[in-house]
Amino acid sequence: MLLYFVTLSCLLVAAKTQVFSLGKCPTVKTQESFDINKYLGDWYEIYKFEASFEGKQKCIRANYQMKSDGHIRVENTGIEDGKTITATGDGFAPDKNVPAKLEVKFSDKAPYGKYWVLDTDYDHYTFIYSCTDLAGLSHIEFAWILSRERTLDDQYKTKLFDLATSYGIKTSNFLTEEQTGCA
């Protein structure tokens, strides 16, 4: 009984820093003609779902570079308590026929996680989504909207929020990322 209580308590604490929902993951469609070479470079986090692994960082920037083995070097940087935090990971597309369904991990001890590009124009915005079913009863979601600049024009926000809504992804879960006062 004590183990059950401890496990339930840990899940409740984790749930406060993640987006959990009842039911299965929404059915989404990734971008069909995805070109990783156009996607490489710097992207700035504009909107995100709460994710405990990001902590209380601001000014989050993701940089993607092709590695010699065909994988992608992912370097995320942000500022927390005045200090620059960097996380370096590895990404790849496991199925070359569906190149927008990438997988990424930031530790050799961690499994790869979904990094699905639902929509990008390569020059202004990208919409990334990840969802994992939990025993068919609930699911955990992550979503990010990134921009090539530290701001994003409202026309792109509207377009991507409409896309999210069409898939049943709750846009009320998006938090606005702080991208001011960044060095």
Residue pairs with C-beta under 8 A, 6 or more apart in sequence:
14 52
17 50
17 51
17 52
18 49
18 50
18 51
18 52
18 140
18 142
19 49
19 50
19 140
19 141
19 142
19 143
19 173
20 134
20 138
20 139
20 140
20 141
21 138
21 139
21 141
21 170
22 137
22 138
23 137
23 138
23 139
24 133
24 136
24 139
25 131
25 132
25 133
25 139
25 141
26 131
26 167
26 168
26 169
27 167
28 116
28 118
28 129
28 131
28 167
28 169
29 118
29 167
30 98
30 100
30 101
30 116
30 117
30 118
31 100
31 117
31 118
31 119
31 120
32 100
34 99
34 100
34 117
34 120
35 99
35 122
36 66
36 72
36 93
36 99
37 66
38 122
39 64
39 117
39 120
39 122
39 126
40 64
40 65
40 66
40 72
41 63
41 64
41 148
42 61
42 62
42 63
42 148
43 61
43 62
43 63
43 64
43 126
43 146
43 147
43 148
44 60
44 61
44 62
44 146
44 147
44 148
44 149
44 150
44 177
44 179
45 60
45 61
45 62
45 78
45 144
45 145
45 146
45 177
45 179
46 145
46 146
46 147
46 151
46 152
46 157
46 176
46 177
46 179
47 143
47 144
47 145
47 152
47 157
47 174
47 175
47 176
47 177
48 54
48 60
48 142
48 143
48 144
48 145
48 174
48 175
48 177
49 141
49 142
49 143
49 144
49 173
49 174
49 175
50 173
50 175
51 142
53 106
54 60
54 78
55 78
55 80
55 85
56 80
56 81
57 78
57 79
57 80
57 85
58 78
58 79
58 80
58 177
58 178
58 179
58 181
58 182
59 77
59 78
59 79
59 150
59 178
59 179
59 181
59 182
59 183
60 76
60 77
60 78
60 177
61 76
61 77
61 78
62 74
62 75
62 76
62 146
63 74
63 75
63 76
63 77
64 72
64 73
64 74
64 91
65 72
65 73
65 75
66 72
66 73
67 73
67 90
70 92
71 90
71 91
71 92
72 90
72 91
72 92
72 102
72 104
73 88
73 89
73 90
73 91
74 88
74 89
74 90
74 91
74 104
74 106
75 86
75 87
75 88
75 89
76 86
76 87
76 88
76 89
76 106
77 84
77 85
77 86
77 87
78 84
78 85
79 85
79 182
79 183
87 106
88 106
89 104
89 105
89 106
89 107
90 104
90 105
91 102
91 103
91 104
91 105
91 115
92 102
92 103
92 112
93 99
93 100
93 101
93 102
93 103
94 101
94 103
95 101
100 116
100 117
100 118
101 114
101 116
102 114
102 115
102 116
102 117
103 112
103 113
103 114
103 115
104 112
104 113
104 115
105 111
105 112
105 113
113 130
113 132
113 142
114 129
114 130
114 131
114 132
115 128
115 130
116 128
116 129
116 130
117 126
117 127
117 128
118 127
118 128
118 129
118 163
118 167
119 125
119 126
119 127
119 159
119 160
119 163
120 126
120 127
123 148
124 147
124 148
124 149
124 152
124 153
124 156
125 145
125 146
125 147
125 148
125 152
125 156
125 159
125 160
126 145
126 146
126 147
127 143
127 144
127 145
127 160
127 163
127 164
128 142
128 143
128 144
128 145
128 146
129 141
129 142
129 143
129 169
130 141
130 142
130 143
131 139
131 140
131 141
131 142
132 139
132 140
133 139
134 140
141 169
141 173
143 164
143 169
143 173
143 174
145 152
145 157
145 160
145 174
147 156
150 179
150 180
150 182
151 179
161 171
161 174
164 170
164 171
165 171
